[in-house]
Amino acid sequence: MFTHEKITNDFSRAKKFFENIVSYTIGPYTLSDIIEEKSNCINIADVREYNDYLNGHIPYAVHLQYKDIDKNIEILDKNKVTIIYTYNDTCPRAYNTSLKLIEKHYPVVVLRGGFKMWKKSNLNIIKSSSDDYNISDDKSED
């Protein structure tokens, strides 16, 4: 017997689950449109490794390490929605960072597909040097 049958037949629970996915995630094209129209109404936080951020990131994104959130949270405007992204959907950093920000009452959504999907969608990518602004001095792995 299919083990998910009981769960998938709970249509009320399924509806709530998918409503949450839609409410707390954003696609790359929608984010690109927001950036073009009014980039000053959102925060964008890249939670990948620092060198990956330097090699290419979404326009207006700041680099933010999960373990350094408490030290660097002031860089994010609490009155704006923060878009969090990492490598791809299988990397838990975006969700872990989102949970940490939500605990501090920051509104957040996660970029579906992460940077991999952004890049695959042929959207604008910014490259930086190590001399550019970075809010995290610690480049080590989470």
Residue, then its C-alpha position, 0 to 999 in steps of 0.5 A: m500500500f502507498t504510505h502517503e495515502k492517508i496524508t494525501n487524502d487529507f485535502s484540508r491539510a494538503k490545501k493549507f500546505f500548498e497555500n503556505i508554499v505559495s505564500y512563503t516562496i517566490g519564483p525567480y521571474t517574479l523576483s526579477d520583476i520586483i527588482e526592476e520595478k521597486s528594488n527598494c521595497i525588499n531585502i535580498a539575502d544570499v546565504r551561500e558561501y562568501n566565495d560563491y557570492l563573489n562569483g555571482h549573486i542576484p542584484y541588490a543581494v547582501h551576503l549573510q551567513y546563518k551563524d552570523i545573523d545575530k551580529n548582522i541582522e541590522i543590515l536588513d530592514k525589518n519593515k521590508v520582506t526579506i527574500i532569502y536564497t541559497y544554492n538550490d531547493t535541496c540546500p537547507r540554509a535558506y529555510n534555516t535562515s528564514l526560521k531564525l529571522i522569523e523568530k526575530h519578527y522579520p517577514v521572509v520568503v524563500l526563492r524557489g530553486g535558489f541561485k541555480m534556478w535564477k542562473k538557469s533562468n538567464l536573469n541578471i547576475i552581479k559579480s563582486s570582488s572581495d573589496d566590495y561590501n560584505i556583512s560577514d567577515d567569517k567565510s567558513e562553512d556553516 
